[in-house]
Amino acid sequence: IEGMRMDLKKSRYKNFDELYLYCYYVAGTVGLMSVPVMGIAPESRASTESVYNGALALGIANQLTNILRDVGEDARRGRIYLPLDELAQYGLSEDDIFHGKVTDKWRSFMKNQIKRARMFFSEAEKGVTELSQASRWPVWASLLLYSQILDEIEANDYNNFTKRAYVSKMKKLMSLPMAYGKSLLMPVSLQQSGLAKV
């Protein structure tokens, strides 16, 4: 609800701290609420806090990906869900977003934003392995499919002003067996603790 309130009264974000808070409210909380539903694997040796941190990271990663995919669409509605201070660091302004021209400055900025989103996906992966096995497949599928949107933004030469990055149906289908395979892996906490049976 707080995220929806922010949408009503806020259309700019000064820095990543502000943007992170927005992502937390609209998506991070969903990740946190999903953990009790999904369940933690009984054999997991991970702390409950670390599993929740992974779920939070997945929510943040998904929302950051939404933001990067929808830059042009949001700009046409007068909204910029990007850290203004980081735009300035790359010599970019609000006008550059509204004009929607892909430049070397924009590409450099986007590379950094995508790198950050992938860091959150990487953090999320640690938590997914600790979920109950029955829940891992759909969560892995979501993670893989969403992270591929970042690949498509890159494939579009960072033109998220007029091109909408989407994952093809074929790539989605190919991701499902990969997600299933990952869901069968033992929790990372078991691998790290050396308690897994050989």
C-alpha positions as CSV (number, residue, x, y, z in Angstrom):
1,I,0.0,0.0,0.0
2,E,2.8,2.4,0.9
3,G,4.3,1.8,-2.6
4,M,1.1,2.7,-4.2
5,R,1.0,5.9,-2.1
6,M,4.5,6.7,-3.3
7,D,3.4,6.3,-6.9
8,L,0.6,8.8,-6.3
9,K,2.8,11.5,-4.8
10,K,6.3,10.8,-6.2
11,S,7.5,10.7,-9.8
12,R,11.3,11.3,-9.2
13,Y,13.9,9.5,-7.1
14,K,16.9,11.5,-6.0
15,N,19.2,8.5,-5.4
16,F,19.2,4.7,-5.1
17,D,18.3,4.8,-1.5
18,E,15.0,6.4,-2.4
19,L,14.4,4.0,-5.3
20,Y,15.3,1.0,-3.1
21,L,12.7,2.0,-0.6
22,Y,10.1,2.2,-3.4
23,C,11.2,-1.3,-4.7
24,Y,11.0,-2.6,-1.2
25,Y,7.4,-1.5,-0.7
26,V,6.0,-2.6,-4.1
27,A,8.0,-5.8,-4.6
28,G,10.4,-6.7,-1.8
29,T,7.5,-7.2,0.7
30,V,5.9,-9.6,-1.7
31,G,9.1,-11.7,-1.7
32,L,9.2,-11.6,2.1
33,M,5.5,-12.7,2.4
34,S,6.1,-15.6,0.0
35,V,8.7,-17.4,2.2
36,P,6.2,-18.8,4.8
37,V,4.0,-20.0,1.8
38,M,6.9,-21.6,-0.1
39,G,8.5,-23.0,3.0
40,I,12.2,-23.6,3.9
41,A,13.7,-27.0,3.1
42,P,13.9,-29.1,6.3
43,E,17.5,-30.1,5.5
44,S,18.6,-26.4,5.0
45,R,21.4,-25.2,7.3
46,A,20.9,-21.6,6.3
47,S,19.7,-19.1,8.8
48,T,16.0,-18.0,8.4
49,E,17.3,-14.4,8.0
50,S,19.4,-15.3,5.0
51,V,16.5,-17.0,3.3
52,Y,14.3,-14.0,3.8
53,N,17.2,-11.8,2.6
54,G,17.2,-13.9,-0.6
55,A,13.5,-13.5,-1.1
56,L,13.8,-9.7,-0.5
57,A,16.6,-9.6,-3.1
58,L,14.5,-11.4,-5.7
59,G,11.7,-8.9,-5.2
60,I,14.1,-5.9,-5.5
61,A,15.7,-7.5,-8.6
62,N,12.4,-8.1,-10.3
63,Q,11.2,-4.5,-9.7
64,L,14.5,-3.0,-10.9
65,T,14.2,-5.1,-14.0
66,N,10.6,-3.8,-14.5
67,I,11.9,-0.2,-14.1
68,L,14.7,-0.7,-16.6
69,R,12.4,-2.4,-19.1
70,D,9.8,0.4,-18.9
71,V,11.9,3.5,-19.0
72,G,10.3,4.8,-22.2
73,E,6.8,3.9,-21.1
74,D,7.2,5.6,-17.7
75,A,8.7,8.7,-19.3
76,R,5.7,9.1,-21.6
77,R,3.6,9.2,-18.4
78,G,6.0,11.9,-16.9
79,R,7.7,9.5,-14.5
80,I,11.4,8.6,-14.0
81,Y,12.1,5.7,-11.8
82,L,15.9,6.1,-12.0
83,P,18.3,7.6,-9.5
84,L,18.7,11.2,-10.6
85,D,22.1,11.6,-9.0
86,E,23.5,8.6,-11.0
87,L,22.0,10.0,-14.2
88,A,23.9,13.2,-13.5
89,Q,27.1,11.3,-12.9
90,Y,26.9,10.0,-16.5
91,G,26.1,13.5,-17.8
92,L,22.4,12.7,-18.3
93,S,19.4,14.8,-17.3
94,E,15.6,14.4,-17.1
95,D,15.3,15.9,-20.6
96,D,17.5,13.1,-22.0
97,I,15.1,10.6,-20.6
98,F,12.1,12.4,-22.1
99,H,13.8,12.8,-25.5
100,G,14.6,9.1,-25.4
101,K,17.8,9.1,-27.5
102,V,20.3,6.2,-27.0
103,T,23.8,7.6,-26.6
104,D,27.1,6.3,-25.3
105,K,26.4,8.1,-22.0
106,W,23.0,6.3,-21.8
107,R,24.6,2.9,-22.7
108,S,27.2,3.4,-19.9
109,F,24.5,4.4,-17.4
110,M,22.4,1.4,-18.4
111,K,25.3,-1.1,-18.1
112,N,25.7,0.0,-14.5
113,Q,22.0,-0.3,-13.7
114,I,21.9,-3.8,-15.2
115,K,24.9,-4.8,-13.2
116,R,23.2,-3.7,-10.0
117,A,20.0,-5.6,-10.9
118,R,22.1,-8.8,-11.6
119,M,23.8,-8.4,-8.2
120,F,20.4,-8.7,-6.6
121,F,19.5,-11.7,-8.7
122,S,22.7,-13.3,-7.7
123,E,21.9,-12.7,-4.0
124,A,18.4,-14.1,-4.6
125,E,19.8,-17.4,-6.0
126,K,21.3,-18.2,-2.6
127,G,17.9,-18.0,-1.0
128,V,16.1,-20.0,-3.6
129,T,18.2,-23.1,-3.0
130,E,17.1,-23.1,0.6
131,L,13.4,-23.2,-0.1
132,S,11.4,-26.5,0.1
133,Q,12.1,-28.5,-3.0
134,A,8.4,-28.4,-4.2
135,S,8.6,-24.6,-4.3
136,R,12.0,-24.2,-5.9
137,W,11.0,-24.8,-9.5
138,P,8.5,-22.0,-10.0
139,V,10.8,-19.6,-8.1
140,W,13.8,-20.5,-10.2
141,A,11.6,-20.2,-13.3
142,S,10.6,-16.7,-12.3
143,L,14.2,-15.7,-11.5
144,L,15.6,-17.0,-14.8
145,L,12.8,-15.5,-16.9
146,Y,13.0,-12.1,-15.3
147,S,16.8,-12.0,-15.4
148,Q,16.6,-12.7,-19.2
149,I,14.8,-9.4,-19.7
150,L,18.1,-7.7,-18.8
151,D,19.7,-9.7,-21.6
152,E,17.1,-8.5,-24.0
153,I,17.7,-4.9,-23.0
154,E,21.3,-5.4,-23.9
155,A,20.3,-7.1,-27.2
156,N,18.3,-4.0,-28.0
157,D,21.4,-1.9,-27.6
158,Y,20.0,-0.4,-24.4
159,N,17.1,1.2,-26.3
160,N,14.4,0.9,-23.6
161,F,12.8,4.1,-24.9
162,T,11.1,2.8,-27.9
163,K,11.8,-1.0,-27.8
164,R,10.2,-3.1,-25.1
165,A,12.5,-5.9,-24.0
166,Y,10.7,-9.2,-23.9
167,V,11.7,-12.9,-23.7
168,S,10.5,-14.9,-26.6
169,K,8.1,-17.9,-26.1
170,M,10.9,-20.2,-27.2
171,K,13.4,-18.9,-24.6
172,K,10.7,-19.1,-21.9
173,L,10.1,-22.8,-22.8
174,M,13.8,-23.5,-22.8
175,S,14.2,-21.9,-19.4
176,L,11.7,-24.3,-17.7
177,P,13.8,-27.4,-17.8
178,M,16.8,-25.4,-16.7
179,A,14.8,-24.1,-13.8
180,Y,13.7,-27.6,-13.0
181,G,17.3,-28.8,-13.0
182,K,18.3,-26.1,-10.6
183,S,15.4,-26.9,-8.3
184,L,16.8,-30.4,-7.8
185,L,20.2,-29.1,-6.5
186,M,20.8,-29.4,-2.8
187,P,20.7,-26.2,-0.7
188,V,23.8,-24.2,-0.9
189,S,24.1,-24.2,2.9
190,L,24.5,-28.0,2.8
191,Q,27.2,-27.8,0.1
192,Q,29.1,-25.2,2.2
193,S,28.8,-27.0,5.4
194,G,30.0,-30.3,4.0
195,L,27.0,-32.1,5.5
196,A,25.7,-33.4,2.2
197,K,25.9,-37.1,1.7
198,V,28.3,-38.1,-1.0
